[in-house]
């Protein structure tokens, strides 16, 4: 899923990894996509289980099927 690949790039630019993510909010225009989104999300994060919220919305920009908003923790030693 491109949205998660983009998230990983943003995290890496700051010296973080997906294990630093503490919450993801996923927006989708249709909850019927949830099983596929969930499978990709679970594969991406593996054993790491950040809190997550799925938000059904109207159409997303450019026909996207998912948009990801994430919060990552920056530890004191990483500043």
C-alpha positions in Angstrom: 0.0 0.0 0.0 1.5 3.3 -1.1 0.3 5.2 1.9 2.3 3.0 4.3 5.4 3.1 2.0 5.1 6.9 2.1 4.8 6.8 5.9 7.9 4.7 6.2 9.9 7.2 4.0 8.8 10.1 6.2 9.7 8.2 9.4 13.1 7.3 7.9 13.8 10.9 7.1 13.5 11.7 10.8 15.6 8.7 11.8 12.5 6.8 13.0 11.0 3.5 12.1 7.6 2.0 12.0 8.2 0.6 15.5 8.1 4.3 16.8 4.6 4.7 15.6 2.1 4.9 18.5 -1.1 5.6 16.6 -2.4 5.4 13.1 -5.7 6.9 11.8 -6.8 5.4 8.5 -9.3 7.1 6.4 -11.2 5.2 3.7 -14.2 6.1 1.5 -15.8 2.7 2.2 -15.6 0.4 5.2 -16.0 -2.5 2.8 -12.2 -2.1 2.0 -11.4 -2.7 5.7 -10.4 -6.5 5.3 -7.9 -5.6 2.6 -6.6 -2.5 4.5 -6.3 -4.6 7.7 -4.3 -7.3 6.0 -1.8 -4.9 4.5 -1.6 -2.9 7.7 -0.9 -6.0 9.8 1.7 -7.2 7.3 3.4 -3.7 7.4 3.6 -3.5 11.2 4.2 -7.1 11.9 4.5 -7.7 15.7 4.3 -4.0 16.4 0.7 -3.0 17.2 0.2 0.8 17.4 -3.2 2.0 18.3 -5.4 2.5 15.3 -8.6 4.1 14.2 -10.5 3.6 11.0 -12.5 6.6 9.8 -15.1 6.1 7.0 -15.1 9.3 4.9 -16.5 10.6 1.6 -14.3 10.3 -1.4 -10.6 10.8 -0.9 -8.4 13.0 -3.1 -7.6 11.6 -6.5 -9.7 8.4 -5.9 -7.4 7.1 -3.2 -8.8 4.2 -1.2 -6.9 4.9 2.0 -5.1 7.8 3.7 -2.9 7.3 6.7 -2.3 9.8 9.6 0.3 8.6 12.1 1.8 9.8 15.4 5.3 8.6 16.2 7.2 8.9 19.5 10.6 10.6 19.5 12.7 9.5 22.4 14.8 12.0 24.2 18.1 10.4 23.0 16.8 10.8 19.4 16.3 14.6 19.5 
